[in-house]
Amino acid sequence: MAGGELKRVFFSVPMAIVAVPAAIAVAEGRAEHGRELAQALCSRCHAITASGASPMPQAPPFSEIVRRYPPESLAEALAEGLVTGHPAMPEIRLEPRAIADFLAFLETL
Ligand code: HEC
């Protein structure tokens, strides 16, 4: 009987189709999570989109920050606690995994 053979073909084809988008979703998920972090923690003061003005005029837009600082120094700042001379900005500290996601997001700007 060729039934078993046929069944195997039917099951293996959809599996192959599912595997590819799943791999892409993992890569995108990081930047997407970073965007959510930025949205939750930073967006009430900073513009977190590629263009546009910040809600708080003194806070540089992220599109500006990524041009001003190399990613490594931002990563270090986020790990040790992001403090600026400006009292309006709260001290922010992120977990290494969240920092990686955050930087992946910044790279999309
Ligand atoms: C309550 C408002 C507020 C929030 C929330 C906030 N910032 Fe800021 N941020 C500011 C202000 C105001 C400045 C400008 C500080 C200055 O010029 O001294 C600033 C400056 C910065 C700078 C530039 C520092 C420098 O020395 O030039 C970076 C980088 C930064 N913010 C990152 C972030 C990140 C990342 C988040 C979210 C995790 C965040 N900020 C959340 C208000 C905020």
Boltz pocket constraint, residues with backbone or C-beta under 6 A from the ligand:
constraints:
  - pocket:
      binder: B
      contacts: [[A, 37], [A, 38], [A, 41], [A, 42], [A, 43], [A, 44], [A, 45], [A, 46], [A, 56], [A, 58], [A, 59], [A, 60], [A, 65], [A, 82], [A, 83], [A, 84], [A, 85], [A, 86], [A, 88], [A, 89], [A, 90], [A, 92]]
      max_distance: 6.0
